[in-house]
Structure formats: structure tokens, C-alpha cells
């Protein structure tokens, strides 16, 4: 008799331990797909259950459907693949987001013709005289034509707007309306280190090449988005990253990111509208004054500030301008670098 009671209790205990997953309804389930778990066996499951923003269970579609309740959102994958969210360990997301809603986006354009078409479409929706800006996010190799746009093509696409297109940190091209708006008539009007490219007859082609500092300084002459546009751009850029399967980024700071430039990000965070987890760093911006800037900016910013969606991660990607890409630093340049590194540690 006693033995039967203990066996019954054992079954009750086993059932109790196995019921929490079934007793708790999932918020969302994904079924009829290929769920890449990236576990030690790199196993593939058919379905996935989510509760309170956490993975609750994986298994077959039949198993996971047992976790549904009256409010469970069911997603039929129809054979599509689910992967863990990607984390980009070096992406200037904060800076790129500021102007994302006001720029012309060439991301994913397979041909130069399509890219120019996006310029043309933007010109139809923008007021005459409004700047059309493509500030990176593309490369020549993505285009079937395997070349850069010409000034004439940009003028044809947007005859009534100043147009600025930048490639990396060494080249840009503008329409005549752009040169007029910025008051550039010759090399002397460009930032130090920049020069006008000319054709075989010595005529300017509309392109500008030069050092990174020159191109950055040229971009800084363009009109900045309003704060509301920066907030909208931050939300839109993060959603674009989500579309590309990113759920997190490590932002290393970089050029042209003063404290005010983080305010759009902080606004989105305070409004609880973050769709990307962001870990960010701070960089001094003024050569020779980096230490003073970093001390001032971090005075009330403890290491680890933030939450699961936004967190301060220290200093980077550049500690001092003098040591940036410098293979032969002087002793004084190294001393200034070590001074900041020891302070930060």
C-alpha cells in the first residue's frame, strides 16, 4: 500500500515539474519553420515559443502549439528560417541614424540607374532648393555598372535641387547648385586637404577628393537635420537594422559625435521605442583636448550606465587623434594616450 502511494506521489511530482511550460501560455509562437538554435549541436527545430521577451521553448509545431492560449500570437513561418538576432560589433549607428530620415538611401540598390532613380524620386517629393544627400551606405561594387555617378547624371535626376553624394571618406560629388549653395568656386574654398577633380581639359568634374578630414569638414557644411528629424531618423534606422536581422550594435563613437548628437538616441530610449540594443562609447573630438573633453563628458556618466537596451561601454574607437592610425607616434603622443588609458581604467 505504502509503495503504491510513493509511486503515485512520484508521478505527481514528475507531472508537476513538467507542467510549468504547458501551464504558462506563450505570448508568441512561430510554427512550421526552420529554427536555427545555434546550440552545441547546431540543431534545427520546427517551432519556437516566446514569453515576456524570452525564448520559452523550441520543438515541433505540435509541441509548441500546446503552449498557446487565447491571447497567443501565432506566426506561420511557412517553411521560412528563423535565426538568432545578429549583433554588429562595430557600427556607427548613432551617427548614421541622425540623418537617415532626411537622406537618400542607396542601401541595396543593385544598379547605378536605380540609385539615380531614388534621387529622382526624392526630388519629386522635396521642395525645390532642398538638399538631396547621399552620405555613405553604398559602394561602387554593388552597382552593375561598377562606377560612380557623374555630376551630369545627378543634375539630370534632380535639376532643381542641390545634390551631394559621398563615397567613404575620400570622395564626394556635387551638382552646380550644391557648389553655389556652399560658396565653392575653386580649391581655395574647400576645407584643407581637399581638391577639385578636373578632366583632361582642366575643367572641374564636380567631384571632390582629399583626406578624411577634408571630406568630413565638407560634409559638416551641409544643413543639419532638425532634432525631430534626428529622432525620426534614429527610429527609422534602427528599424532598417531590424529588417537586416540585427538586434544589437556596438557603436564605437568616432568623428563628429559631440554630446548633443546623442540626445536623439536618449530620447528614443526614454520613450521606450528602442528596437535595437545599443552599447556605445565616447570619443574626444578636438585634437589635443581629448582628455579634458572625456573627463567633462563622463563626470556624471558611470561605467555601465543604462539598461538592457542602452548601455555606456567606455572610450573608443579613438582615444587621441594623434595616435589614430599612427605607426610611428612620438613619446609625447604615447604619453598622452597612456594618461587617458590609465585614467579610464
Order of alpha helices (4+ residues) and beta strands (2+ residues): alpha-beta-beta-beta-beta-beta-alpha-beta-beta-beta-alpha-alpha-beta-alpha-beta-beta-alpha-beta-beta-alpha-alpha-beta-alpha-beta-alpha-beta-alpha
